[in-house]
């Protein structure tokens, strides 16, 4: 599904160049739920941004479905639109759109017909238990409800890969558990691959595999709970 | 429709800021449409006055405006009666008024002064409408009812001659043969053109008495008055075809004051328009820059989801267009109200330089001008928003997503 070959990333701060990722090579299989963990500054977010095709200025090679990515912004934008879903720590819902419209947005970008759009949005809102809040604006919803909507938005267009950045960090334990279960359930039925950056042990317990990063390098690959 | 709905909702996010932007746009539109409307009213008034003064077309001999005459009416029109009759057959011509321009000395017996005379048909006064302010007495009687030769004097000239209606004065002029000739005229009225310099010399007499004074059958020129809404350029061509030997001069070629005022106003309103456009641009740019900065994370999110920059740009431009349209509508409404108010509120402007009477302050509400100004404001706002949004859209997605 996703393969890194000797991926490195440098940040330039004034005269100083910092290496955030050091020759990362890794392969992620379809349907996996990968947890990226490690302390702050370990390179989790950088690797997540590269996985999500949000950062194209890296060195090395990245393969998506066996095809090497050429770092063309237009091509990556279309891949993100069609094949990727995103869940952010702070939900990042569009405030002027209702819950329904937020979830519908990726389908609109993919030019899905109106009738099908409506059907699929209501279906996934129902699956995340938010059907009755379809017409509510995000500021009327609790954090947990907003994250459910964000999960629905990330999954509604049946992406092959979902990138989640600390999806449970802003949620209480009960809601966090619900959101993770939700992602797993919906993801399982569509063979969706998840790459999740997390500090949260509750989240990492659900991952099929963990990649622990430190100082821009993979420290360990395991199924055990990450050390934050 | 969805984009428009979201643009409207985004505009409502920071209401106070949007209201300020709308107000600035409305004030700019009000100022531009009102100033432009005042200019249009002035142009129309001056055009009307100029056309009323000289007629829409002036017919003269080819040399009349270019050569100095050796004797009075050397360049006059001899066959003017036939020509006048032929001209009246052309569609669109309301009237043709012959005129003699002459000069000489005016005397009350005790003192003399130079006058500049106009020999006209009495019908010209009703034809032209109220172009003279009658200060005392009456306008010239129709020729057939003038038992004695009548004269109208300019206000300043009458004061100089100590003349009042009913008094007699003598006009002395040179005939077309070069001899001196004098006629006694009864003062029928005292008038003012509103230009004191003109009123110092102005004399109106009947056409036939002026011909008698100059011992001629000729007239200096003929003024052609067209019906309202008549295309003057087209009429000019028709008249030129019919009267090939005559020089046909449209009113705007003689209206030097009109052209000068128009040139001056166009420059003033042009500069004002540029300043207003800059105010709107800076204001909108500031508002939208703040809005774009506040929504940096949202821009990052939408980009991450696969929204093209151009699509997001359209959204921001649409927001600016919404602000511009609302502001323009309010500005136009205010401008229309001001125009309507001035129509009923008889506010007088002070007399322009060289004139003794003011004029009513009116503002013409022109739909064409309103459309041009509104379109301009919409374009400026769209440009401001495009520049502001472009700055935000250029930020890398990873930076935009963590923007606080």
Boltz contact constraints between the chains, C-beta under 6 A:
constraints:
  - contact:
      token1: [A, 49]
      token2: [B, 398]
      max_distance: 6.0
  - contact:
      token1: [A, 54]
      token2: [B, 304]
      max_distance: 6.0
  - contact:
      token1: [A, 54]
      token2: [B, 397]
      max_distance: 6.0
  - contact:
      token1: [A, 54]
      token2: [B, 398]
      max_distance: 6.0
  - contact:
      token1: [A, 55]
      token2: [B, 398]
      max_distance: 6.0
  - contact:
      token1: [A, 77]
      token2: [B, 306]
      max_distance: 6.0
  - contact:
      token1: [A, 80]
      token2: [B, 306]
      max_distance: 6.0
  - contact:
      token1: [A, 81]
      token2: [B, 306]
      max_distance: 6.0
  - contact:
      token1: [A, 86]
      token2: [B, 304]
      max_distance: 6.0
  - contact:
      token1: [A, 92]
      token2: [B, 301]
      max_distance: 6.0
  - contact:
      token1: [A, 96]
      token2: [B, 6]
      max_distance: 6.0
  - contact:
      token1: [A, 96]
      token2: [B, 9]
      max_distance: 6.0
  - contact:
      token1: [A, 96]
      token2: [B, 10]
      max_distance: 6.0
  - contact:
      token1: [A, 106]
      token2: [B, 305]
      max_distance: 6.0
  - contact:
      token1: [A, 109]
      token2: [B, 306]
      max_distance: 6.0
